[in-house]
Amino acid sequence: MDIGTSEKARRDFVGLESPPVLATGTPGREFVLRSKNIGSLDIGSPIFFRRLQVGQIVSYSLDADGAGMTIHVFINAPYDKYVTDDTRFWHASGVDVKLDTTGVTIETESMVSMLTGGLAFENPPDSTTSKETEALHQYELFATRTEAMKPHDTIVDKYVLNFKESVRGLTVGSTVDFRGIVVGEVTAIRAHFDPKTMESSVPVDVNVYPERLISRDGWDRNGGNTSAERQQVADRLISKGLRAQLRTGSLLTGQLYVALDFFPAAPKTAVDWNRKPSQLPTVPGNLQGLQESITSLVAKLNAIPFEGLSTDLRKTLGDADALLETINTDIAPDAKATFAAARDALSTANRALQSDSPLQQGTAETMHELSRAAVSIRSLAEYLERHPEALIRGKTKDKP
């Protein structure tokens, strides 16, 4: 029995089927958790704070609509003061095994949580709230610590992306990426066929979290922006070439993701904000663009008349063979005789120009005679210059 808190006396009681988890007057506070399922939890399952057991589950019940579970937990004093508005609760059952570049890491709260299940809570590393929350405050119960510590976005913009290519490898939950930063996720993938144009497409619904793109001087992180302001920012980005594109996240698995990036050469377009959800413009993926380029190249190659070119080439080669035959039969013999005659002429000229040849000797004697004649003419000219009368009287004898 427990003493209870009522001040009214009575003698008749109804016994409980199971004893209460907490005795009356236990210091601490009770909180409420909302979860999709109970997992391996039960009444009395432990609750850990930095691997120290600080509380337990006191009750749980199925929601009236059957969509989830409501779990009541009690955190013993003085540890209840660490529960704030930013506190995150998650399942601590089982073993968390992680493999990375540093090796294998195994995390678990305790052997008790491995056997009977349990919960854990902690504040995010960037939390700035240290004020204690009030009792019976409601929290969401996450499946893992990693999921619990993710940034929780308060602004969600819903868009639809219309792709005209295969989306094989894209799944619900695939990321929406902006230059390496995850800014959203895929929420639905459908198929659409237009009977008027006889064209098919794949509309993909996505959730975009604009808070993840906020700079220090940008939008308010507390959700103070209006949708009209975000639409104006989106219009400016789209006018600069912002488009959605399917890209391969893994060559091994073929997994796809949606990438938001700038394509300045993309055709100009605008978003109809009256349509709900609004449709963002898209461009073909890298693989699709490569396939289109290959198809265009193959079409151009098919348009080349290779048969005509080969016929012309064979005709040209035949003409070249005929020309070579003509050169060999008609021109080559005459050219050979001409070259032989030229060779004989050069040999004769070479012999005539040698120093001991008759031509060279005769030329030397002639040049000697010409030199003697020039000397005689020079002597006559000098005599006539001294005795011009000799042209009339003749040459006089020299007096003794």
HELIX and SHEET records of a PDB file:
HELIX    1   1 TYR A   79  TYR A   82  5                                   4    
HELIX    2   2 MET A  111  THR A  116  1                                   6    
HELIX    3   3 ARG A  145  ALA A  148  1                                   4    
HELIX    4   4 PRO A  210  LEU A  213  5                                   4    
HELIX    5   5 SER A  227  SER A  239  1                                  13    
HELIX    6   6 ASN A  286  ALA A  303  1                                  18    
HELIX    7   7 PHE A  306  THR A  326  1                                  21    
HELIX    8   8 ILE A  327  ILE A  331  3                                   5    
HELIX    9   9 ALA A  332  ALA A  352  1                                  21    
HELIX   10  10 PRO A  358  ARG A  386  1                                  29    
HELIX   11  11 ALA A  390  ARG A  393  1                                   4    
SHEET    1   A 8 GLY A  28  SER A  35  0                                        
SHEET    2   A 8 MET A  69  ASN A  76 -1                                        
SHEET    3   A 8 LEU A  52  LEU A  62 -1                                        
SHEET    4   A 8 PRO A  46  PHE A  49 -1                                        
SHEET    5   A 8 LEU A 119  GLU A 122  1                                        
SHEET    6   A 8 ARG A  88  HIS A  91 -1                                        
SHEET    7   A 8 GLN A 138  PHE A 142  1                                        
SHEET    8   A 8 GLY A  28  SER A  35  1                                        
SHEET    1   B 2 ASP A  96  ASP A 100  0                                        
SHEET    2   B 2 GLY A 103  GLU A 107 -1                                        
SHEET    1   C 4 HIS A 192  ASP A 194  0                                        
SHEET    2   C 4 GLU A 199  VAL A 208 -1                                        
SHEET    3   C 4 ASP A 157  PHE A 163 -1                                        
SHEET    4   C 4 SER A 278  LEU A 280  1                                        
SHEET    1   D 6 HIS A 192  ASP A 194  0                                        
SHEET    2   D 6 GLU A 199  VAL A 208 -1                                        
SHEET    3   D 6 ILE A 181  ILE A 189 -1                                        
SHEET    4   D 6 THR A 175  PHE A 178 -1                                        
SHEET    5   D 6 LEU A 256  PHE A 262  1                                        
SHEET    6   D 6 LEU A 242  THR A 248 -1                                        
END                                                                             
